[in-house]
């Protein structure tokens, strides 16, 4: 039977549920794990959102407290959201599984800001197109280096290559490589760039 709730679980909610499905942890640890695994590279989950999701999931009985830790010497109140150790409930695991069956995971396509810029770039001042292409190339090269380092750390953590994190990072690395090749092609073809050959055809 499907879980009935007052609203769809958000990406931060699902990320937090997934973390707690691994093992019980408190909000501070969840945030530390998100940072260590570079989860924010593929899911927009801020530190405040983690605590908001913990509260929301607890109210819906999708997670439950296991115990409260001490303040850890950081001045936080014992039992606060930073130190309240929680675990998923059976209802929470069912809600996560239900959410992962939604169609919207597979029928969307991103609209990268850089492609919007390309579409508008015919209005750039002289020299700006090449400059921006160069900036994009440098950014992608830095990202490619960073993703390779992350992949190495992930492979070390999981101990094998047959893991969703490895697959995700491998795809991301391939996408970066593909765009770098595409940038080379665009840069080489730019001197031949021309306006649309028949801009009035839709009016005919």
N, C-alpha and C positions, 0 to 999 in steps of 0.2 A: 504494500500500500504506500502511495506517495505521501511524502511529508507535506502537510499543509502549513504555510507560513504567511505572515502578513506582507511579505515582500521577497523578491528574489535575492539570494545570497550574492554579495558582491565578490569581486576578485580578492580583495583583502580577507574577507570572511573565509573564502575557500582555501587560501594559502595558509591562514592560521589553523583552520581545521586539519589540513594536511600535515602541518608540523606537529600538532598535538596527537595525530594518529600514529606518528612515529614513536613518540614517548611523551609522558607528562612533562610539562615545563611551564615556567612563568613567563610573563610578558617580556621581562628584561632578557631572558635567555632566548626567547623567540626572536627578538630584534637582533641579538648578537648572531644567531644562526643565519638569519636573513642576510646580514652583512657579510658573514664569512662565506656563504655560498653564492654571493652576488645575485641573490634572487631579484633584486630591484632592477637588474638588467632586463628581465623578461616579464616582470609583474610590478605594476605601480602600487607599491605598498609602503607608505611612510610609517615612521615610528608612531605618531599619534594614532594612525589607522589601526595599528596592531591592538592598542589598548581599547579603542572604540569597538573593534571586532570581538575582542574577548568579552567585553560587557554585553554586547548584542547577542553573542552565541550563548552566553550563560543565561540570559533572560529567556532565550528560546529553548533552553535545556538541551542544547547541542553539545555543550561541554559542562563539566562539573569540577569543583575544586577538590583536590586531593589533600592538600595541606597548605598551611601558610608558613613561609620562611621567616627568618629574622630580617632585620633591616640591612644586613650585610655590611654594616658600617658606613652606609651612604646616607643615612638620615631618613630613609623612606619608612613610612609607617608599616609595621608588621601586618601582613594580610592584605596590603594594597595591591592594585593591579600589577605592579612591577614584580611582586614577590609571591603572589598567590599561584601555587602550582595547580595546573588544571590538566584534565585529560578529556578525550572525546567520549561521548556516550554512544550507545547503540543507535540512538536517534540521530546523533550528529554524523556518524559514519554513513547512515542511510541517506541523510540529506546531502552529504558530499557526493555519494555515488549517484544520486538522482541528478544533481547539478551537472555532473560530468557527462550526462546523457543528452544535454540540451543541444539543439541544432546550431545555436549561434556560435559554438566553438569552431565549427567547420565551414560556415558559409559566409565568412567576412573576409575582406581584404583591406589591408592598411592603406592609408593615403599619406605616404611620406612627405614631409614638408619640402624636401629637396626636389621631388618631382613637380610639386606645385611651382617652385622657383623656376625649374626648367621650362615649364609651360609659359611662364611670364617673362622669361629671360630675353625675349626679342626686343624688349623695351629698355634693356640695360644700356648704360653709357659705354662708349668705346673702351675696350680693355677689361671691363668688369667680368664679362663671361669667362674669359680665360683665368682671371684671378680667382673667381669663385670655384671654378673647376679644380684649380690647384689646392684651394683650401679644403674642398671636399676630399680630395685624394689624400692629403696629409691626415685628415681626421680618420678616414677609413684605414689607413696604414697603422695609425696608433691603436685603433679599435681592434684590428686584426692581431696585433702583437699582444694586446691585453687579453683578448679572448683565448689565444693560444696558451697563455700563462694560466688562465682560469681552467681551461680544459685539462692541463697537466695536473693542477691541484685536485680537480674532480676525479680524474682517473686514479690518483693516489688515494683519495678518500674511499672510493667505491671498490677499487681493486680489480676492476674489469671494464670492458668497453660496452657491455650489453646493459646499459642503464639509460633511463630517460634523460638524465642531465647530460650524459655524453652525446646522445642523439641530438638534443637541442643545440648544444654548443657546436657540434659538427655542422649542423645545418646553418647556423649563424655564421660560422667561418666560411662555408661555401658561398653564402650570400654576399659576404664582404669581398671575397675574391672575384665573384661574378661582377659586382658593381665596379670594382677597380678595373677589370678588363673593359667593361662598358665605358667607363670614363676615358680610357685611352682611345677607344673608338670615336667617342664624341669629340674629344680634343682634336683628333686627326681630321675629322670631317667638318669641323666648325668653319674653316675658310670657305667651304662650299655652301654654307647655309644660305637658303633663299626663302623668300616669302612664298605663301601658298600660291600655286599656279592658277587656280580658278576660284578665287574667294567668293564669287557671286553665284556659284552654282545652286545654292539652296534657294535663292530668290527666283530661280527660273521655273 
